[in-house]
Amino acid sequence: MPKEMDVDDIHEVIRLHVEATKRTLDAGFEICEIHGAHGYIIQQFLSPATNQRKDGYGGDRQGRIRFGLELIEAVRAAWPQELPLFFRVSCVDGGGWAMDDTVVLAAELKSRGVDVLDCSSGGIEGPLTLHLVPRVPGYHVPFAERIKRETSIPTMAVGLITDAHQAEGYLQAGQCDIVALAREMMWNPNWPVHAAAALGVAKPHELLPRPYAWWLQRREDVRALNQAVPTGA
């Protein structure tokens, strides 16, 4: 059976997140995201399905979000102010945490220096909680849109975003500020470059490392030259 964390345990977990944040900075990353979704420790505090505590870290919503907020305050203090801090949340989890809760949490996170809310779902009950949100293209976009509208925090949406025009449409409509891809990037690691080409960017190869970009642009130049030469010349 899980052991309920005491206050010393809570402080230690927060300390470990701070140390991980410092290592992230030392490694050269320019974005830090705290994972508060999908059954990890922060969500275990957020969700009434798993948080059965009787102290100040449990009970009502304000008690259940306390751990996450204290952790974010400590991480924000360790992460440079000029670099963005993201927070990933399960907007609904199937265990009693709902969108109204996420909107409140988002506002609290924003006031503590979180720059972007990464909107996902699930992670507490059921087989991957697939029953919670129908898996249709862009299925987390409505969550991102509502949170952005009601709290003004920039949001990131993920979930069956596979096509360049689909992704650009969400951004142009103001439904989210960033789109994230997971399995589509596993299938096609150069998806952003292909998307740039599909959306009419003049030199999409320049998004790649310089040696790649040079060779690919050279290939395009040669193709264009060959097409310009009259047949039989």
C-alpha positions as CSV (number, residue, x, y, z in Angstrom):
1,M,0.0,0.0,0.0
2,P,1.2,3.5,-0.7
3,K,2.7,5.4,2.3
4,E,1.2,8.8,2.9
5,M,4.0,11.4,2.6
6,D,4.7,13.4,5.8
7,V,5.7,17.1,5.6
8,D,9.4,16.2,5.5
9,D,8.7,13.9,2.5
10,I,6.9,16.7,0.8
11,H,9.8,19.1,1.3
12,E,12.2,16.5,0.0
13,V,10.2,16.0,-3.2
14,I,10.1,19.7,-3.8
15,R,13.9,19.9,-3.2
16,L,14.5,17.1,-5.7
17,H,12.4,19.0,-8.3
18,V,14.5,22.1,-7.7
19,E,17.7,20.1,-8.1
20,A,16.3,18.6,-11.4
21,T,15.5,22.1,-12.5
22,K,19.1,23.3,-11.9
23,R,20.4,20.3,-13.9
24,T,18.0,21.1,-16.7
25,L,19.5,24.6,-16.9
26,D,23.1,23.3,-16.7
27,A,22.3,20.9,-19.6
28,G,21.4,23.9,-21.8
29,F,17.7,23.6,-22.0
30,E,15.7,26.8,-22.5
31,I,12.3,25.5,-21.5
32,C,11.4,23.7,-18.2
33,E,8.2,21.8,-17.9
34,I,6.8,20.4,-14.7
35,H,4.7,17.3,-15.2
36,G,1.6,17.6,-13.1
37,A,-0.5,15.2,-15.1
38,H,-0.9,11.5,-16.0
39,G,-0.7,10.0,-12.5
40,Y,2.6,11.5,-11.4
41,I,3.0,12.9,-7.9
42,I,1.5,16.3,-8.4
43,Q,-1.6,14.9,-9.9
44,Q,-1.9,12.4,-7.1
45,F,-2.2,15.4,-4.8
46,L,-4.6,17.2,-7.1
47,S,-7.1,14.4,-7.6
48,P,-9.7,13.6,-5.0
49,A,-9.5,10.0,-6.2
50,T,-6.0,9.6,-4.8
51,N,-5.6,12.4,-2.2
52,Q,-7.3,11.2,0.9
53,R,-5.2,13.4,3.3
54,K,-6.7,15.0,6.4
55,D,-4.1,17.7,6.7
56,G,-3.5,21.0,4.9
57,Y,-2.4,19.2,1.8
58,G,-5.8,17.4,1.3
59,G,-9.5,17.9,1.7
60,D,-10.9,20.7,-0.5
61,R,-9.5,21.9,-3.7
62,Q,-7.3,24.6,-2.1
63,G,-5.7,21.9,0.1
64,R,-5.2,19.5,-2.8
65,I,-3.5,22.1,-5.0
66,R,-1.2,23.4,-2.2
67,F,1.6,20.9,-2.9
68,G,1.7,21.7,-6.6
69,L,1.8,25.4,-5.9
70,E,4.5,25.2,-3.4
71,L,6.6,23.1,-5.8
72,I,6.1,25.6,-8.6
73,E,7.1,28.5,-6.4
74,A,10.4,26.7,-5.6
75,V,11.0,25.7,-9.2
76,R,10.3,29.2,-10.4
77,A,12.8,30.6,-8.0
78,A,15.4,28.3,-9.3
79,W,14.6,28.8,-13.0
80,P,15.7,32.1,-14.7
81,Q,12.9,34.6,-15.0
82,E,13.7,35.2,-18.7
83,L,13.2,31.5,-19.6
84,P,9.7,30.0,-19.9
85,L,8.3,27.6,-17.3
86,F,5.6,25.2,-18.5
87,F,3.2,23.1,-16.4
88,R,1.5,20.0,-17.8
89,V,-2.0,19.2,-16.3
90,S,-4.6,16.6,-16.8
91,C,-7.6,18.9,-17.4
92,V,-9.9,16.1,-16.5
93,D,-8.8,12.8,-14.9
94,G,-11.8,10.6,-14.4
95,G,-11.4,10.6,-10.7
96,G,-13.1,13.8,-9.7
97,W,-10.8,16.5,-11.1
98,A,-12.7,18.5,-13.7
99,M,-12.3,21.5,-15.9
100,D,-13.5,24.0,-13.3
101,D,-10.7,22.8,-11.1
102,T,-8.2,23.2,-13.9
103,V,-9.3,26.7,-14.6
104,V,-8.7,27.7,-10.9
105,L,-5.4,25.9,-10.9
106,A,-4.3,27.7,-14.1
107,A,-5.0,31.1,-12.6
108,E,-3.0,30.2,-9.5
109,L,-0.1,28.9,-11.5
110,K,-0.1,32.0,-13.7
111,S,0.2,34.2,-10.6
112,R,3.2,32.2,-9.5
113,G,5.1,32.7,-12.8
114,V,4.1,29.7,-15.0
115,D,4.2,30.9,-18.6
116,V,2.4,28.1,-20.4
117,L,-0.2,25.5,-19.4
118,D,0.2,22.3,-21.3
119,C,-3.3,20.8,-21.6
120,S,-3.7,17.0,-21.5
121,S,-6.1,14.6,-19.7
122,G,-6.4,11.3,-17.9
123,G,-4.0,9.4,-15.8
124,I,-5.8,8.4,-12.6
125,E,-8.5,5.8,-13.3
126,G,-9.2,3.3,-16.1
127,P,-7.0,1.9,-18.9
128,L,-5.2,5.1,-20.0
129,T,-8.6,6.8,-19.2
130,L,-9.5,6.6,-22.9
131,H,-13.2,6.8,-22.0
132,L,-12.8,10.3,-20.7
133,V,-12.2,12.2,-23.9
134,P,-13.1,10.9,-27.4
135,R,-9.9,10.5,-29.4
136,V,-10.8,12.8,-32.3
137,P,-8.3,15.2,-34.0
138,G,-7.3,18.0,-31.6
139,Y,-9.3,16.5,-28.7
140,H,-7.5,18.7,-26.1
141,V,-7.9,21.9,-28.0
142,P,-11.3,22.8,-26.4
143,F,-9.6,22.5,-23.0
144,A,-6.7,24.8,-24.0
145,E,-9.2,27.3,-25.5
146,R,-11.3,27.6,-22.4
147,I,-8.4,28.0,-20.1
148,K,-6.8,30.6,-22.3
149,R,-10.1,32.5,-22.5
150,E,-10.8,32.5,-18.8
151,T,-7.4,33.0,-17.3
152,S,-5.4,34.6,-20.1
153,I,-2.5,32.2,-19.5
154,P,-1.0,31.0,-22.8
155,T,-1.8,27.3,-23.5
156,M,-0.4,24.4,-25.4
157,A,-2.7,21.7,-27.0
158,V,-1.8,18.1,-27.8
159,G,-3.8,15.2,-29.1
160,L,-4.1,13.9,-32.7
161,I,-2.6,17.0,-34.2
162,T,-1.1,15.6,-37.4
163,D,-1.6,18.0,-40.3
164,A,0.2,21.4,-40.8
165,H,-3.0,23.2,-41.8
166,Q,-4.9,21.7,-38.9
167,A,-2.2,22.9,-36.4
168,E,-2.0,26.3,-38.0
169,G,-5.8,26.6,-37.9
170,Y,-5.9,26.2,-34.1
171,L,-3.2,28.9,-33.8
172,Q,-4.8,31.4,-36.2
173,A,-8.2,30.9,-34.4
174,G,-6.6,31.7,-31.1
175,Q,-7.7,28.4,-29.6
176,C,-4.2,27.8,-28.2
177,D,-0.7,29.4,-28.4
178,I,1.4,26.3,-29.1
179,V,0.7,23.0,-30.6
180,A,2.5,19.9,-29.4
181,L,3.1,16.7,-31.3
182,A,4.1,13.3,-29.8
183,R,3.5,10.2,-31.8
184,E,3.4,12.1,-35.1
185,M,7.0,13.3,-34.3
186,M,8.0,9.6,-33.7
187,W,6.6,8.8,-37.2
188,N,8.2,11.8,-38.8
189,P,10.9,13.6,-36.8
190,N,11.1,16.3,-39.5
191,W,7.4,17.2,-39.3
192,P,8.0,20.9,-38.5
193,V,10.1,21.3,-41.7
194,H,7.5,19.6,-43.8
195,A,4.8,21.6,-42.2
196,A,6.7,24.8,-43.0
197,A,6.9,23.8,-46.6
198,A,3.2,22.9,-46.7
199,L,2.4,26.4,-45.3
200,G,4.4,28.2,-47.9
201,V,7.6,29.1,-46.0
202,A,10.1,30.2,-48.6
203,K,13.1,28.2,-47.3
204,P,11.9,25.6,-44.9
205,H,15.3,23.8,-45.0
206,E,16.7,26.6,-42.9
207,L,14.9,25.2,-39.9
208,L,17.2,22.2,-40.0
209,P,20.9,22.2,-38.9
210,R,23.0,24.2,-41.2
211,P,24.8,21.2,-42.9
212,Y,21.5,19.5,-43.7
213,A,20.0,22.8,-44.8
214,W,22.8,23.5,-47.3
215,W,22.6,20.1,-49.0
216,L,18.8,20.1,-49.2
217,Q,18.7,23.6,-50.5
218,R,21.3,22.6,-53.1
219,R,19.1,19.7,-54.1
220,E,16.2,22.1,-54.7
221,D,18.4,24.5,-56.6
222,V,19.6,21.7,-58.9
223,R,16.0,20.5,-59.5
224,A,14.9,24.0,-60.3
225,L,17.8,24.5,-62.8
226,N,17.0,21.2,-64.5
227,Q,13.3,22.1,-64.8
228,A,14.3,25.4,-66.4
229,V,16.4,23.8,-69.1
230,P,14.4,23.2,-72.3
231,T,14.0,19.5,-73.3
232,G,16.6,18.5,-75.9
233,A,18.9,21.5,-75.1
